Amino acid sequence: MTTYHFGRGRARWVPYLLLLPGIFFYVLIALGPSMATAVYSFTDATGLKGAPVHWVGLDNYKEFLFMGQASKDNFAALERTLVFCFFVTTIQFGLGLFIAVLINQNLKGRNIFRTLYFMPVILGAVIQGLIWSLFLFPIGGPMARVLEFFGTRSEFLGGQPSEAFAWVIAIQIWANMGTTMIIFLSGLQTIPTELYEAVRIDGANSWQVFQNVTWPLLTPSVNTNLTLNIIGSLQAWQLFLVLLGYRNGTQVLGYLIYATGFGQTSGSVTSSFRQGYAAAASIILFLLVLVIGMAVQTILRRREVRIMG
């Protein structure tokens, strides 16, 4: 007969009482705001003090998806979000894996390089954005001087929307590649060295070692990194705020939500305080992340079962 470790009577409630503080903070910080966002998405809330709030049903969703030029701009932002996700995920994943394999070697000073590659992660989006704004300043900035040496010039973040967008992709990768590298590095260090010695004795070259030992045994790290990279890049918006501001042709969906909800203004372009509409847009982004995340998880899970059993 199984013994209940917390005793009898009132003592049986001890584990539930211990869980209450954690549940309370989860509801307060995560679940509560999420549910409030879902409710607000059916209203015309502005967030302004004293402004009346009316129930509008699905009007916000209809406007976002189907009404005039606004819906076209929203779908353009959605398309840029997917493009941003694709390039950030693929390049960050590949670069993080390459660097992790490189600095996992028994090389002198490898701990210094690990620190340098991971350092951008701890800076925060504002500091990262300010650093690159100075570095890419088109008049006398370090990158401008390098281009001048080769007889060319660029407006960088102030150039064409496509050019500015590409720079944000590069900065996003620089800012978060350290996390990808660390996860891969942790996975590499769990692979027994005896396996490498065995396949090398059998005559395998470096590529065969990677293909038949390293890559299959990195499956858990691959799954984690792909999931984090995809979800993180779909939700990214802070660097767009710091580097570009509210600029047509560069907004991703996450930044569009922030700008619409909190009245972001840049030059002659102003977005109104429409927190109900922004809440509806955030629910659409949530559904996008959910669908893509679940599809990726299903594919990765099947791959893991096929490789590792």
N, C-alpha and C positions, 0 to 999 in steps of 0.2 A: 504493500500500500504506500502511495506517495505521500510524503510528509510536507505540509505547507510551512515554509521556512519563516513566515512572518507571524506564526502563532494563530490563535483563535480569537473570536470576538472582535473587539475594536481594532486589535492589532492587524487584522486582515485588510484594513483600509490604509495601512502605512504606505505601501507602494503607490497607491493612487494619490495620496497626499503629496508624496515626493514628486510626482509627475506634474502636479498642478502648476507650480511656478513656470516650468518650461512650456506647458500648454498655454498658459496665460500670455506669455511673451510672444509665442508663435502667433496666436490669434491677434494680439495687439500690433505686431510689427509686420507680419506677412499675410496671414489669411484675412484679417479685417480690412486692410487697405485694398486687397485684391477684390473682395466682395463689394466694397464701396465703389471701386472703379466700375465694376459691372453694373451697379445700380445707376451711377452717374451717367453712364453711356446712354441711358434712356431719357435724359433730361437736357435742358438747355442751360445748365449751370455755367456761370462765368468765373466763379471764384472771387468775385468782387464783393466786398463787405456790404451787406444790405440789399444786394441785388436779388430779385425774386427768382425762384427756381420752379420751372414748370415741367411736367411730364410730357415728353414728345414721342414716346414709343420708339419706333425704328427709324425715325426721320434722320438721325445722325448717320446711321449706317447707309441709308439710301443716298444721302448727300455725298458721303465719302466714296461710294462705289459707282453711283449711276448719274449724278447730276452735273452736267456741263463741264466747263473747263477745270473746275476744282477736282472732279474725279479723274480727269486726264492727268493732272499734276500729281495726284495721289498715286496713280498707277505708274507714272514715271518714277516717283520716289521709291515705289515698291520694286520696280525693275532695277534701279540703282542699288537698292539694298541687296538684291540677289547677286548682282554683279560684284559688289563689294564683298559679300560673303564668299563667293567662289574664289576670287583672287586671294583674299586674305587667308582663307582656309588652306588652299593648295600650296601657296608659297610659304606660309608660316609653318605648315606641317612638314614640308620637304626640307626647309632650311633648319628647323629645329631638330629633325632627325639626323641630318648631315653633321651638324655641329656637335650633337650629343655623341654620335659615333666617334667623331674626331677627338674630342676631349676626354673620351673614355679610355683612350690609349694611355699607356704609361709614359707620359711626356713630362718634361720638366716645366714647372710653372702652370700646370693645368688648373690648379685651384684658383689662380689669379684670373685665368680666362673664364672659368665658370662664374666667378663673381662679376666680371665685367659684362658678360652676356646677360646675366640675370638682373643687373642693377637697374635698367630702365623700368622693370616691372614695379619696383617699389616707389617710383617717383610720383605717380598719380597723373591723371589726364591733364590737369592744369599746368603742372610743371613741364610735362612732356611737350605740350602745345607751345608754351612760351619759349622753351629751348629751341624748338624747330622754327618757330616764327622768327627768331633772331638769326638762326643759322641760314634760313632761306630768304632773308630780307633782300629784296632785289637791288637795292642801292647800297653797295659797299659791304654786303653780308659775305660771310666766308664762302658760301657756295657760288655767289655771284662773281667773286674774285677768281675762283677756280675756272669758271666758264670764260671769264674775260681773258685768262691766260691762253685759252684755246681759241680765242677770237669769236666767241658767241655769247649770247645772253638769254635770260629767261625771266618771265614775271613770276615764276614759281606759283605760290598760293594765290597770287593776284592775277594770274593769267586766265586763259580760257577755262571754262568749267571742267572740261575733260582733263586738262592738265592739273588743275587744283585737286580734282577728285583722285587722280593717280597718286599725287603726293600724299594725300591722306591715307591711301591704301598702304604706301610704303612706311609711313610713320606708325600706323596701326600695327604692322608686322614687327617693326623695330621695338615698339613698346611692349608687345606681349609674347614675342618669340622666346624669351627667357623661361616662361612657364612651360611652354611646349618642350623646350630643351631639358628642363629639370625632370619632367615626367618621363621622357624617353631615357634619360640618364639613370633614373631610378630603376626602370625596367631592364636596362642593360646590365646593371650591377646585380640583378637576381639570376642572371644566366650563369650556370656553373662553368668555370674555366676548363674543366675536364672535357666538356663537349667540344670546345674549340680545339683542344689538343688532339682529340680523337679524329676529328674530320681532317685536320692538317696532316696527321700521320697517314690518313687514307689518300692524301695527295690533292685535297681540295684547295683551289686558289681563293683569293680574298673575296671575289664576287660570289663564289659558290658557298663560302662560309656564311656570308651575309644572307644569301637567298635561302639556304636550307637550315640555318641554325638561328641567326639573329632575328630575321624578319618574322618567322613563325612564333618564336618565343616572346616577341614584343607585342603580341596580339592584344593583351589587356591594356598596354600603354597606347597602342594605336587606337583602340576603341575610345579610351578616355580623351585623348587629344582631339580626335575628330569631333567628338560630341561637344567638347568645350569650345573648340575653335568655331564650329558652325553656329552654336547658340550665341556665343560672345559676339561674333561679327554681325549676326542678324540684329542684335540689340544695340550695337554700337551707335553712339551719337555724341559723346562728350568731346572727342577730338574735333568733330565738325563744328561744334559750338566755339571752341577755343581758337581753332585755326582759320575758319572761314566765315563764321556767323551765318545769318539767314540770307543765303545767296541762291538765286534761282539756278537750276541746273546742277546743283551739288547736294541738295538735301537727300538724306536717306529717311526711311520711315520713322525711325526712332527720334531723329532730330525734329522732324516735322511735327511729331506728337508734342514734344517739349515746346517748340515754338508756338504752336497753336494754343496750347494750354496756358502758357505763361507770358504771352504777348511779346515775343522776341521781335526786335526792331533792328534793321540795318539799312542805313541810307534812306532811300525813298520807299523801301519795302517794309511793311508793318503787318504783323499777324495779330489778330484780335484775341482777347481773353475768352476762349471758348473751351472750358474744361470738360463740358459734357461731350462735345464733339471730339476732343482729344482723347477722352476716355473710350469712346467708341473705336477710334483709330488704334488705341493701345490694345483693345480686345482683339481687333483684327490681326495686329502684330503677334499677339499671344497665340492665336489660332495658327498663324503661319509657322511660328517657331515650334508649336506642338506637333503639327503635321510633319514638318521636315524632320524634327528631332525623333519622332516615333518611327518614321520611315528609315532613317539612318540607323537607329538602334536595332530595328528588325534585321536589316541587312548585316550589320556588324555582328549581331548575335548568331545568325546563321553561319557567318564566316568563322566565328570563334568555335562553334560546335564542329564544323567541318575540319578545322585545323587541329584543335586541341582535344576534341572528343567530349 
